[in-house]
Amino acid sequence: MSALRVEDLNVHYGTIHAVQGVSFSVGEREIVSIVGSNGAGKSTIMWTLAGVVGRSGGNIEIFGERLPRKPHEVVARGLALVPERRRLFTPLSVEENLVMGAYRRKKGKELQDDMERCFQ
């Protein structure tokens, strides 16, 4: 089973067809890159996976579970995009920065369990 599977992804900005028929899968613990020229749709794909930009067609699955089309439901599942050039709290450790990002979503043991899983 793929950790992430994208099938026939289509994204429109008004009448502009920004992403057309993109499909790919990523295995668990696999590292991949999306490479292309400026305007090719790389950022749009990432924003769509995070639920920030709506898709006009296609399916996205994470560990076999289909992702909803509504952005707030995607965020509620714990997916997020950290855009380039965003600043971290430099006095804090990596772990402390991650906790800051999760403060509204989880608390206590549930947060600690997720943190341990991330650092494995």
N, C-alpha and C positions, 0 to 999 in steps of 0.2 A: 504494500500500500504506500502511495506517495504521501509525503508530509504536506505538500502543496500540489494541487493539480488545477491548471487553468485550461479551459477548453473553449475555443472559438470566441475569445474576448473581443468585444467591440465597444468602443467609447466614442461618443459624439460630443463636440462642443458646438451646440447649435447645428448648423448645416455642415460643419467640418467633421469629417470622419477621421478622428485623431489616431485611433487604434483599430485595425481591421483584421479580424480572424486570427488573433494570436493564441497559440496553444503551447503549453510546456508543463513539465512536472519536475518537482524537486523531491528527492528522497530525504529521509530523516538523516540529519547530520551532514548532508551534502552542502557544499558551498558552490554557489553559482554567481554569474555576473550577467547583467543585461547591458549589452554594448551596442552603440549605434551613434550616428551623427546627431547634431543638434536638431531638435524638432522631430526626431524619429518616433517619439512616444514612450521613451524609457521612464521618465518621471510620471507621465500619465498612467502607465501600468502600475507603478508603485502606489500612486495616490488612489487608484481604483482598488487595489488589493487592501489598502487601509480603510476603504469606505469613505474617503474624502470626496472622491469623484464617483458619480454613479455610472454604471455600465449600461449600455443600450442593448447588449446581447452577450450571450455566453454564460458559462458557469465557472465558479471558483469553489474548490473544495479544500478543506484543511483536515487531514487525517480522515478522509472519507465523508466528512460532514459538510454539506453544502452551505456556503456563506449566503446570508440574506442580502437583498439588494438595498436595504435601508441602512444608511450610514450609522445611525445611533445604535442599531442592533449589532453592527460589526464592532463598534467601539466597546459595547457591553460585553463582547466575547473576549476582550483583552487584546485586540489587535491595535497596533498603533504604528505610525510612521514617524521617524525622527529625521527631519529634513537636514540636508547638509548645512554647514555653517551655523548650526545651533549651538549655543553655549551651554556648557555644563556648569555646575556649581564647583568651581575649581578647588575650593578648600575641602570638599567632600570626596570620599572614596567612590569608586565605581559602584560598590554596593549601596552606599548612601544615596547616590544619584538615582539608582534604580528604585529605591524605596520611595524617593520623592515623587517619581513618576507614577507610582502605584497607590499613593496615599488615599485617593478617592475610591479605589476599586476594592481593596482588600485590607484586612487588618489581622493582627495577631498570628495565630498558627497557620492560617490559610496563606498569608503573605510569606511567612517564613518557609513553608513547604515549597511555594513557588520559587523563592529565591534559591533554595538549596538545589532544586531541579535545574535552574538556569546555570548554576555554577558547576554542575557536574561535567 
